[in-house]
């Protein structure tokens, strides 16, 4: 077990949605991680990345920084998503090797799995097919990070960990309707419709796909536990072991917000991957992670945060 209080820990993306919760989890353990904003260092630029690592000389790197969004954003920006995530991963791993980092923990994605994967998704099924098309550029860029994790371990002895995360939600999520994921997008749409007195809200697809959601503090705890306790380059699923259809999720969010109108499903829009549910056995066995937050309570907390704090940030 690594004593993180004796290590210099660098968190990329430490000011973002997931990153700020990981930083809080580290601080709760007495760790003062190094963080930075994109204005201070653009990880897509090798010279800037090299300068950051030369200055900070981290022992442990938790690589969270990414570019992406919901289905609409993924469809509109496939090239930049593939390019940016691949560049950042390559630069972080090379800088970690070059400046003597002991360990790199990379945050991957359920989007890396094949479009039609037997449920529950098991880590050994990751390479059995092509990802769902709208998410493929992002999912494959994250698969490249797994390749870096394993190949840098083989050639350079760099201790790397790769975590496959399901959809995350919670306080500080992205509520921008142009790039947000499904839960914050629904919350904003239902709230706006309620306040305007609209009779209906239109949502993408037909509501049949299923998703697994993990509350953000659970996701952050999984990353910190893996950083402390796990030392192998084979990927590990991180999720809540629950599955909900988009239709059922919409019904929950509609009731939570108090929108009394009708939901209209726009079937001309893509559904995305048909089902997502992970086998999370390995995370429990290897480093003792189990998600704690039930979906209904997590939704309630997320919406309460949005009303109290998030709305002022996103509805300017």
C-alpha positions in Angstrom: 0.0 0.0 0.0 1.5 3.4 -1.0 1.6 6.1 1.6 0.5 9.0 -0.5 1.4 11.5 2.2 5.0 10.8 1.5 4.7 11.2 -2.2 4.3 14.3 -4.5 1.0 13.7 -6.3 0.1 15.5 -9.5 -3.5 15.6 -10.6 -4.2 16.6 -14.2 -7.7 18.0 -14.6 -7.7 18.7 -10.9 -10.0 21.8 -11.3 -12.6 19.9 -13.3 -15.7 17.9 -12.3 -14.0 14.6 -11.3 -10.7 16.2 -10.5 -11.9 18.5 -7.8 -13.5 15.5 -6.0 -10.3 13.4 -6.3 -8.4 16.4 -4.9 -10.8 16.5 -1.9 -10.4 12.8 -1.4 -6.6 13.2 -1.3 -6.7 16.1 1.0 -8.9 14.1 3.4 -6.0 11.7 3.6 -3.5 14.4 4.4 -2.2 14.7 0.9 -1.6 18.1 -0.8 -1.7 17.4 -4.5 -0.3 19.6 -7.2 -2.9 20.9 -9.6 -2.9 23.4 -12.4 -5.3 25.0 -14.9 -5.3 24.6 -18.7 -4.1 28.2 -18.9 -1.0 27.2 -16.9 -0.2 24.1 -18.9 -1.9 22.7 -22.1 -1.2 19.0 -22.0 -1.7 18.7 -25.7 1.6 20.7 -26.1 4.7 18.6 -25.4 6.9 21.5 -24.5 4.4 22.8 -21.9 3.9 19.3 -20.5 7.7 18.7 -20.3 8.1 22.0 -18.5 5.4 21.2 -15.9 6.9 17.8 -15.1 10.4 19.2 -15.0 9.3 21.8 -12.4 7.0 19.5 -10.3 8.8 16.2 -10.5 5.8 14.1 -9.3 6.1 10.7 -7.7 2.5 9.8 -8.6 0.4 11.1 -11.5 -3.4 10.8 -11.6 -4.4 11.6 -15.2 -8.0 12.9 -15.4 -7.8 15.7 -17.9 -9.8 15.0 -21.0 -12.0 16.5 -23.8 -15.4 15.2 -24.6 -19.1 15.5 -23.8 -22.5 14.0 -24.4 -23.6 12.3 -27.7 -24.3 15.6 -29.5 -20.9 17.0 -28.6 -19.2 13.7 -29.6 -20.9 13.7 -33.0 -19.8 17.3 -33.7 -16.2 17.0 -32.6 -14.9 13.5 -33.3 -11.5 14.7 -34.7 -10.6 17.0 -31.9 -11.7 14.5 -29.3 -9.6 11.7 -30.7 -6.6 14.1 -31.2 -6.7 15.9 -27.9 -7.2 12.9 -25.7 -4.5 10.9 -27.5 -2.0 13.7 -27.3 -2.6 14.3 -23.6 -2.1 10.6 -22.8 1.1 10.3 -24.8 2.6 13.4 -23.3 1.6 12.5 -19.7 3.1 9.0 -20.0 6.3 10.2 -21.7 6.8 13.0 -19.2 6.1 10.6 -16.3 8.8 8.2 -17.7 11.3 10.9 -18.4 11.1 12.6 -15.0 11.0 9.5 -12.8 7.4 9.2 -11.7 6.7 6.0 -9.8 3.1 5.5 -10.8 0.5 6.8 -13.3 -3.2 6.2 -12.7 -5.2 6.8 -15.9 -8.9 7.4 -16.0 -10.4 5.5 -18.9 -14.0 5.1 -20.0 -16.8 2.6 -20.5 -17.0 4.1 -24.0 -14.0 2.0 -24.9 -16.1 -1.2 -24.8 -17.4 -2.7 -28.0 -20.9 -1.5 -29.1 -22.4 -5.0 -28.5 -20.8 -6.3 -25.4 -22.2 -9.1 -23.3 -23.7 -7.7 -20.1 -22.2 -7.3 -17.6 -19.1 -5.9 -19.3 -16.0 -7.7 -18.2 -12.5 -6.3 -18.6 -11.4 -9.2 -20.8 -14.1 -8.2 -23.4 -12.6 -4.8 -24.1 -11.0 -5.8 -27.4 -13.7 -7.9 -28.8 -15.2 -5.3 -31.1 -15.5 -1.7 -32.2 -17.0 0.9 -29.8 -20.4 2.5 -30.5 -19.9 4.8 -33.4 -20.8 8.2 -31.8 -18.4 7.5 -28.9 -15.7 5.6 -30.9 -13.2 8.5 -31.3 -13.3 9.1 -27.6 -13.4 5.5 -26.6 -10.5 4.5 -28.8 -8.4 7.4 -27.6 -8.9 6.1 -24.1 -8.0 2.6 -25.3 -4.7 4.1 -26.5 -4.1 5.2 -22.9 -4.5 1.6 -21.8 -1.9 0.6 -24.5 0.5 3.2 -23.1 -0.1 2.0 -19.6 0.8 -1.6 -20.5 3.6 -0.9 -23.0 5.3 1.6 -20.7 5.1 -1.0 -17.9 6.7 -3.6 -20.2 9.5 -1.5 -21.7 10.2 1.1 -19.0 8.9 -0.5 -15.8 6.5 2.4 -15.2 3.8 1.3 -12.7 0.5 2.2 -14.5 -3.1 1.7 -13.6 -6.1 2.0 -16.0 -9.6 2.5 -14.6 -12.7 2.1 -16.8 -15.3 4.6 -15.5 -19.0 4.5 -16.2 -21.1 7.7 -16.5 -20.5 9.9 -13.5 -22.8 12.5 -12.1 -23.0 14.8 -9.1 -22.1 18.3 -7.8 -19.9 20.3 -10.2 -21.0 18.3 -13.2 -21.1 20.0 -16.6 -24.6 21.5 -17.1 -23.9 23.1 -20.5 -26.6 21.9 -22.8 -24.2 21.8 -25.8 -21.8 19.4 -24.2 -23.3 17.9 -21.0 -24.1 14.3 -20.4 -27.6 12.9 -19.9 -28.3 13.6 -16.2 -27.4 17.3 -16.1 -29.0 17.8 -19.5 -32.3 16.3 -18.4 -32.3 18.4 -15.2 -31.8 21.6 -17.1 -34.4 20.8 -19.7 -37.1 19.8 -17.3 -36.4 22.8 -15.1 -36.5 25.2 -18.0 -39.7 23.6 -19.3 -41.3 23.8 -15.9 -40.5 27.5 -15.5 -41.8 28.3 -18.9 -45.0 26.3 -18.5 -44.2 24.1 -21.5 -46.5 21.2 -22.2 -43.7 18.8 -23.3 -39.9 18.1 -23.2 -38.2 16.5 -26.1 -35.4 14.0 -25.4 -33.1 12.1 -27.8 -33.6 8.6 -28.9 -36.4 6.3 -27.8 -35.5 5.9 -24.1 -34.7 2.2 -24.4 -30.8 2.2 -23.9 -29.6 1.4 -20.4 -26.8 3.1 -18.5 -24.9 2.6 -15.3 -24.2 5.7 -13.3 -21.7 6.2 -10.4 -21.9 9.2 -8.1 -18.9 11.4 -8.3 -17.7 11.0 -4.7 -17.8 7.2 -5.2 -15.8 7.6 -8.5 -13.2 9.8 -6.8 -12.8 7.3 -3.9 -12.2 4.5 -6.4 -9.4 6.5 -8.0 -7.8 7.3 -4.6 -8.1 3.7 -3.5 -6.5 2.4 -6.7 -3.7 4.9 -6.4 -3.0 3.7 -2.8 -3.5 0.0 -3.2 -3.4 -1.3 -6.9 -0.2 -1.9 -8.9 -1.0 -3.7 -12.1 -1.6 -2.5 -15.7 -4.6 -4.7 -16.5 -7.8 -2.5 -16.6 -10.4 -2.4 -13.8 -14.1 -1.5 -14.2 -15.4 1.3 -11.9 -19.2 1.5 -11.5 -22.1 1.1 -9.2 -23.3 -2.3 -10.4 -26.8 -0.9 -11.2 -28.5 -0.4 -14.5 -31.2 2.1 -15.5 -33.0 2.7 -18.8 -32.9 6.3 -20.1 -36.7 6.2 -20.0 -36.7 5.3 -16.3 -34.0 7.9 -15.6 -36.1 10.6 -17.4 -39.1 9.6 -15.3 -37.1 10.0 -12.1 -35.6 13.4 -13.1 -39.0 14.6 -14.3 -40.5 13.8 -10.9 -37.6 15.3 -9.0 -37.8 18.6 -10.9 -41.6 18.6 -10.7 -42.3 19.0 -14.4 -45.9 17.9 -15.1 -45.9 17.9 -18.9 -45.2 15.1 -21.4 -41.9 13.6 -22.5 -41.5 13.3 -26.3 -38.9 11.0 -27.6 -37.1 12.1 -30.8 -36.3 8.8 -32.5 -34.5 10.6 -35.4 -31.7 11.2 -32.8 -29.2 8.4 -31.9 -29.7 6.2 -28.9 -26.0 5.5 -28.4 -24.8 2.1 -27.1 -27.8 -0.2 -26.4 -26.8 -1.3 -22.9 -24.1 -0.5 -20.3 -23.5 -2.4 -17.1 -20.1 -3.3 -15.7 -18.9 -6.3 -13.8 -17.2 -4.5 -10.9 -15.9 -7.6 -9.1 -12.3 -6.9 -9.8 -12.4 -3.4 -8.2 -13.7 -4.9 -4.9 -11.2 -7.8 -5.0 -8.1 -5.8 -5.9 -8.5 -2.6 -3.9 -11.7 -2.8 -1.9 -13.9 -0.4 -3.8 -17.7 -0.6 -3.7 -20.0 2.3 -4.7 -22.2 3.5 -1.8 -24.6 6.1 -3.3 -28.0 4.9 -4.5 -29.1 6.5 -7.7 -32.2 8.2 -6.3 -30.3 9.9 -3.5 -27.5 10.8 -5.8 -30.0 12.5 -8.2 -31.5 14.4 -5.3 -28.1 15.7 -4.2 -27.1 16.7 -7.7 -30.3 18.6 -8.3 -30.1 20.3 -4.9 -26.5 21.4 -5.7 -27.6 22.7 -9.1 -30.4 24.8 -7.5 -28.2 26.2 -4.7 -24.9 26.7 -6.5 -24.7 25.4 -10.0 -27.4 27.4 -11.6 -25.5 30.6 -11.0 -22.5 29.1 -12.8 -24.3 27.7 -15.8 -27.2 30.0 -16.5 -25.3 33.3 -17.0 
